């Protein structure tokens, strides 16, 4: 069973921080690009940040650039999304995906290419 396990969501006040985790279960990230996507109320699903496991190249959506940081931990087979200076408009369900593509911008800009999504983790930014 190939599975991606998302965790780290929760309730945080505006300006606060959260760190999301995406861990591979049943496979390895070694040859994949990994991306974080979110479903924000009233908007289409969008790519937030993507990373190439082997190359280390990264991509960020304009709306999160300078506030979010994507990183990897090879020892834990985990990709993190550090989210700082959170805003109410960041509220939504966050999902990770893994794909053989290494063009991370292409991956993040085409969420419609994925027809299967996991459980996700919910992020709520509210005072």
C-alpha positions as CSV (number, residue, x, y, z in Angstrom):
1,X,0.0,0.0,0.0
2,X,1.5,3.3,-1.2
3,X,0.4,6.2,1.1
4,X,1.3,9.7,2.0
5,X,0.6,10.8,5.5
6,X,0.0,14.4,6.2
7,X,0.1,15.9,9.7
8,X,0.8,19.1,11.7
9,X,-2.3,21.1,11.0
10,X,-4.3,22.8,13.7
11,X,-5.7,26.1,14.9
12,X,-3.4,29.1,15.1
13,X,-3.8,32.8,15.5
14,X,-2.9,35.2,12.7
15,X,0.8,35.8,12.6
16,X,1.5,32.4,14.1
17,X,3.3,29.4,12.7
18,X,2.7,25.8,11.9
19,X,4.9,23.0,10.5
20,X,3.2,20.5,8.3
21,X,4.8,17.0,7.6
22,X,4.4,14.7,4.7
23,X,5.8,11.2,5.2
24,X,6.0,8.4,2.6
25,X,4.6,5.0,3.7
26,X,5.3,2.0,1.5
27,X,7.6,3.7,-0.8
28,X,10.5,6.2,-0.9
29,X,10.7,9.8,-2.0
30,X,14.1,9.3,-3.6
31,X,13.0,9.7,-7.2
32,X,10.0,12.0,-6.7
33,X,9.0,15.6,-6.6
34,X,6.8,16.3,-3.6
35,X,4.3,19.1,-3.4
36,X,1.9,20.7,-0.9
37,X,-1.5,21.7,-2.2
38,X,-4.4,23.4,-0.5
39,X,-8.1,23.7,-0.8
40,X,-9.1,27.1,0.4
41,X,-12.8,28.0,0.9
42,X,-14.1,29.7,-2.2
43,X,-11.1,28.9,-4.3
44,X,-9.9,26.1,-6.5
45,X,-7.2,23.7,-5.3
46,X,-3.8,25.3,-5.7
47,X,-0.2,24.4,-5.4
48,X,1.5,25.9,-2.4
49,X,5.1,24.7,-2.6
50,X,6.9,21.8,-4.3
51,X,10.4,20.3,-4.0
52,X,12.5,17.9,-5.9
53,X,13.9,15.2,-3.5
54,X,17.1,14.6,-5.4
55,X,17.8,18.0,-6.9
56,X,16.6,20.2,-4.0
57,X,14.9,22.7,-6.3
58,X,11.9,24.4,-4.9
59,X,8.9,26.4,-6.0
60,X,6.5,28.7,-4.0
61,X,3.2,30.2,-4.9
62,X,3.3,34.0,-4.9
63,X,0.8,34.1,-2.1
64,X,3.2,32.3,0.3
65,X,6.6,33.3,-0.9
66,X,8.6,34.7,2.0
67,X,6.3,33.2,4.6
68,X,6.5,29.4,3.9
69,X,9.5,27.2,3.6
70,X,9.6,23.7,2.2
71,X,12.4,21.3,3.2
72,X,13.2,17.6,3.4
73,X,14.6,15.2,6.0
74,X,16.1,12.2,4.3
75,X,16.6,10.3,7.5
76,X,12.8,10.5,8.2
77,X,11.7,10.3,4.5
78,X,9.6,13.4,5.3
79,X,8.9,16.7,3.6
80,X,8.1,19.7,5.8
81,X,6.2,22.9,5.1
82,X,7.1,25.5,7.7
83,X,4.4,28.1,7.6
84,X,5.2,31.5,9.3
85,X,3.1,34.7,9.5
86,X,-0.1,32.8,8.9
87,X,-3.1,34.7,7.6
88,X,-6.8,33.9,7.7
89,X,-6.7,33.4,4.0
90,X,-4.3,30.5,4.5
91,X,-7.2,28.5,6.2
92,X,-8.0,25.3,4.3
93,X,-7.2,21.7,3.9
94,X,-3.6,20.9,3.0
95,X,-2.5,17.8,1.0
96,X,0.7,16.5,-0.3
97,X,1.4,14.6,-3.5
98,X,4.4,12.7,-4.9
99,X,5.2,12.4,-8.6
100,X,8.0,11.3,-10.8
101,X,8.3,14.8,-12.4
102,X,11.3,16.9,-11.4
103,X,10.0,20.2,-12.8
104,X,8.6,21.4,-9.5
105,X,7.0,24.6,-11.0
106,X,5.0,22.4,-13.4
107,X,3.9,20.1,-10.6
108,X,2.6,22.9,-8.4
109,X,0.9,24.7,-11.2
110,X,-1.1,21.7,-12.3
111,X,-3.1,20.3,-9.4
112,X,-5.7,19.0,-11.8
113,X,-3.2,16.4,-13.0
114,X,-3.8,14.5,-9.7
115,X,-7.1,12.6,-9.5
116,X,-6.5,11.0,-6.1
117,X,-6.0,12.8,-2.9
118,X,-5.4,11.6,0.7
119,X,-6.9,12.6,4.0
120,X,-5.0,15.9,4.2
121,X,-4.5,18.0,7.3
122,X,-6.6,21.0,8.2
123,X,-5.2,24.5,8.9
124,X,-7.3,27.1,10.6
125,X,-6.0,30.6,11.1
126,X,-8.3,32.6,13.3
127,X,-8.3,34.8,16.4
